[in-house]
Amino acid sequence: MILEILIHQHILFALRMTNTERDYHGYTPMDYDADSEADEVYQMCLSYLLAHAPIESDDIVLDIGTGTGIVALELASKCDHVFGRDIYGEWLRYAREKAEQRGIENVSFGHGSFRDPNVDEPVDVIVASYALYMAFDEGGEDELRAAVDGLAALNPRCLVVADKMRFGQVQSPSEYETLPPMGTVANLLVEAGFTLTDIEIITESAGVIIATR
């Protein structure tokens, strides 16, 4: 819960500021990594993604909304190359530093969004972890559809969504974010030409969807 609140506050501050004005109000990429490591639900989503995403050794993978590169760096050993894309420069710089420190050379980080992932070569698999729900929170179903369509335009073989979404009735609606219903996410993936091949419910508000085509 603490991680979710801090991330949402970070997003709100970022939306109000330009890239040059943003100071993240003291919440650093290091804080995010520490909170992510301590968040049991996030770790369960990550573990399922790593174990079940159909990634092959010669695949090119896009990790959209890569943040500090947690998922991208974990996937590097499973594929040929990972593109980590995010909109926050400070977090991308930190992700590059981690890759360098760990000697991981088949990951490249750069600016990119759902609508414009900024990848010029074919992508086999796209992974979106704890990122896609933000499109719904900011702009409802229309923005979520635009995000899914932007990713689908890259023609990946598989799209893996490990994210916050409503798998059931939430007893106490959040005051700081609105989660998309799982059915809405699933329908948009189907509309974009995917077939749902795996759905794993972690909690009533988080899980993993694997879609292929």
C-alpha positions as CSV (number, residue, x, y, z in Angstrom):
1,M,0.0,0.0,0.0
2,I,2.8,2.4,0.8
3,L,4.5,1.7,-2.5
4,E,1.2,2.4,-4.4
5,I,0.6,5.7,-2.6
6,L,4.2,6.9,-3.2
7,I,4.1,6.0,-6.9
8,H,0.8,7.7,-7.5
9,Q,2.0,10.9,-5.7
10,H,5.1,10.7,-7.9
11,I,3.0,10.6,-11.0
12,L,0.8,13.5,-9.9
13,F,3.8,15.7,-9.2
14,A,5.4,14.7,-12.6
15,L,2.2,15.6,-14.5
16,R,2.2,19.1,-13.0
17,M,5.8,19.8,-13.9
18,T,8.0,20.0,-17.0
19,N,11.0,17.7,-17.4
20,T,13.4,20.5,-16.3
21,E,11.3,21.4,-13.3
22,R,10.6,17.9,-11.9
23,D,12.4,17.2,-8.6
24,Y,10.3,14.1,-7.6
25,H,9.8,15.8,-4.1
26,G,12.4,13.5,-2.5
27,Y,11.1,10.2,-3.8
28,T,14.1,8.7,-5.6
29,P,14.6,5.7,-7.9
30,M,16.4,4.1,-5.0
31,D,13.3,4.5,-2.9
32,Y,11.2,2.9,-5.6
33,D,13.5,-0.1,-5.8
34,A,13.5,-0.6,-2.0
35,D,9.7,-0.3,-1.8
36,S,9.2,-2.7,-4.8
37,E,11.4,-5.3,-3.1
38,A,9.3,-5.0,0.1
39,D,6.0,-5.2,-1.7
40,E,4.7,-8.8,-1.6
41,V,2.1,-8.4,-4.3
42,Y,4.4,-6.7,-6.7
43,Q,7.0,-9.5,-6.1
44,M,4.3,-12.2,-6.8
45,C,3.3,-10.5,-10.1
46,L,7.0,-10.2,-11.1
47,S,7.7,-13.8,-10.2
48,Y,4.7,-15.1,-12.3
49,L,5.7,-12.8,-15.2
50,L,9.3,-14.2,-15.2
51,A,8.2,-17.8,-14.9
52,H,5.4,-17.8,-17.5
53,A,6.1,-15.1,-20.1
54,P,6.7,-17.0,-23.3
55,I,10.1,-15.4,-24.0
56,E,12.6,-17.2,-26.2
57,S,16.4,-16.8,-26.3
58,D,16.4,-15.0,-29.7
59,D,13.5,-12.7,-28.8
60,I,13.5,-8.9,-28.8
61,V,11.6,-7.7,-25.8
62,L,10.1,-4.3,-25.0
63,D,9.6,-3.4,-21.3
64,I,7.3,-0.4,-21.5
65,G,7.1,1.8,-18.4
66,T,10.4,0.3,-17.3
67,G,10.9,2.7,-14.4
68,T,14.2,1.7,-12.7
69,G,14.6,-1.3,-15.0
70,I,13.7,-3.9,-12.5
71,V,11.9,-6.1,-15.0
72,A,14.1,-5.3,-18.0
73,L,17.2,-6.4,-16.1
74,E,15.6,-9.6,-15.0
75,L,14.5,-10.5,-18.5
76,A,18.0,-9.8,-20.1
77,S,19.2,-13.3,-19.4
78,K,16.2,-14.8,-21.1
79,C,16.3,-13.1,-24.5
80,D,18.5,-11.5,-27.2
81,H,17.8,-7.9,-26.2
82,V,15.5,-5.8,-24.0
83,F,14.4,-2.2,-24.8
84,G,13.4,-0.4,-21.6
85,R,11.2,2.6,-22.3
86,D,9.9,5.2,-19.8
87,I,9.0,8.9,-19.8
88,Y,11.1,9.9,-16.8
89,G,14.8,10.7,-17.5
90,E,16.1,10.4,-14.0
91,W,14.7,6.9,-13.6
92,L,16.1,5.9,-17.0
93,R,19.6,7.2,-16.0
94,Y,19.4,5.1,-12.8
95,A,18.4,2.0,-14.8
96,R,21.4,2.5,-17.1
97,E,23.7,2.8,-14.0
98,K,22.3,-0.5,-12.6
99,A,22.8,-2.3,-16.0
100,E,26.4,-1.0,-16.1
101,Q,27.1,-2.1,-12.5
102,R,25.8,-5.6,-13.2
103,G,27.6,-5.9,-16.5
104,I,24.4,-6.4,-18.5
105,E,25.0,-5.3,-22.1
106,N,21.9,-6.5,-23.9
107,V,19.5,-3.9,-22.4
108,S,19.1,-0.4,-23.7
109,F,17.0,2.3,-21.9
110,G,15.4,5.3,-23.6
111,H,12.4,7.6,-23.7
112,G,9.2,6.1,-24.8
113,S,5.5,6.0,-24.0
114,F,2.5,3.7,-24.7
115,R,1.4,5.8,-27.7
116,D,5.0,6.2,-29.0
117,P,7.2,3.4,-27.7
118,N,10.2,4.7,-29.7
119,V,11.3,1.3,-31.0
120,D,12.4,1.1,-34.6
121,E,13.0,-2.6,-35.0
122,P,10.6,-5.6,-34.8
123,V,9.6,-6.6,-31.2
124,D,8.6,-10.1,-30.3
125,V,7.3,-9.7,-26.8
126,I,6.0,-6.6,-24.9
127,V,5.9,-6.5,-21.1
128,A,4.0,-3.9,-19.2
129,S,4.3,-4.2,-15.4
130,Y,2.6,-1.9,-13.0
131,A,2.3,0.7,-15.7
132,L,-0.7,0.2,-18.0
133,Y,-3.2,0.9,-15.2
134,M,-1.9,4.5,-15.1
135,A,-3.4,5.1,-18.5
136,F,-6.8,4.2,-17.2
137,D,-6.3,6.2,-14.1
138,E,-5.4,9.3,-16.1
139,G,-7.9,9.0,-19.0
140,G,-10.3,6.2,-18.5
141,E,-11.1,3.5,-21.1
142,D,-10.3,5.8,-24.1
143,E,-6.7,6.4,-22.9
144,L,-6.3,2.7,-22.0
145,R,-7.4,1.7,-25.5
146,A,-5.0,4.2,-27.0
147,A,-2.2,2.6,-24.9
148,V,-3.0,-0.9,-26.0
149,D,-3.4,0.1,-29.6
150,G,0.0,1.9,-29.5
151,L,1.7,-1.3,-28.3
152,A,-0.3,-3.6,-30.6
153,A,1.0,-1.5,-33.6
154,L,4.4,-3.0,-33.0
155,N,3.0,-6.4,-33.9
156,P,4.4,-8.4,-31.0
157,R,3.9,-12.1,-30.8
158,C,2.9,-11.7,-27.2
159,L,1.9,-9.0,-24.7
160,V,2.2,-9.6,-21.0
161,V,0.4,-7.3,-18.6
162,A,1.4,-7.7,-14.9
163,D,-0.5,-5.0,-13.3
164,K,-3.0,-3.6,-11.0
165,M,-6.6,-4.1,-12.2
166,R,-9.9,-5.1,-10.6
167,F,-10.5,-8.8,-10.7
168,G,-13.4,-8.5,-8.3
169,Q,-15.5,-6.1,-6.4
170,V,-13.2,-3.7,-4.5
171,Q,-14.8,-3.2,-1.1
172,S,-13.1,0.2,-0.4
173,P,-12.4,2.2,-3.6
174,S,-9.0,3.9,-3.6
175,E,-8.9,7.6,-3.0
176,Y,-5.8,8.1,-5.1
177,E,-6.2,5.9,-8.2
178,T,-8.8,4.2,-10.3
179,L,-8.0,0.7,-11.5
180,P,-9.4,-0.7,-14.7
181,P,-11.6,-3.8,-14.5
182,M,-9.9,-6.9,-15.7
183,G,-12.7,-7.4,-18.2
184,T,-12.0,-4.0,-19.8
185,V,-8.3,-4.8,-20.2
186,A,-9.1,-8.2,-21.6
187,N,-11.6,-6.9,-24.1
188,L,-9.2,-4.2,-25.3
189,L,-6.5,-6.8,-25.9
190,V,-9.0,-9.0,-27.8
191,E,-10.1,-6.0,-29.9
192,A,-6.4,-5.4,-30.7
193,G,-6.1,-8.9,-32.2
194,F,-4.8,-10.8,-29.2
195,T,-6.0,-14.1,-27.8
196,L,-5.9,-14.5,-24.0
197,T,-3.8,-17.5,-23.1
198,D,-3.2,-17.1,-19.4
199,I,-4.8,-15.1,-16.6
200,E,-3.3,-15.3,-13.1
201,I,-5.2,-13.6,-10.2
202,I,-2.7,-12.5,-7.5
203,T,-5.1,-10.5,-5.5
204,E,-8.5,-9.0,-6.2
205,S,-6.7,-5.9,-7.5
206,A,-3.6,-7.3,-9.1
207,G,-2.7,-10.1,-11.5
208,V,-1.1,-11.1,-14.8
209,I,-2.6,-11.5,-18.3
210,I,-0.7,-13.1,-21.1
211,A,-2.0,-12.5,-24.6
212,T,-0.7,-13.9,-27.9
213,R,-1.4,-13.6,-31.6
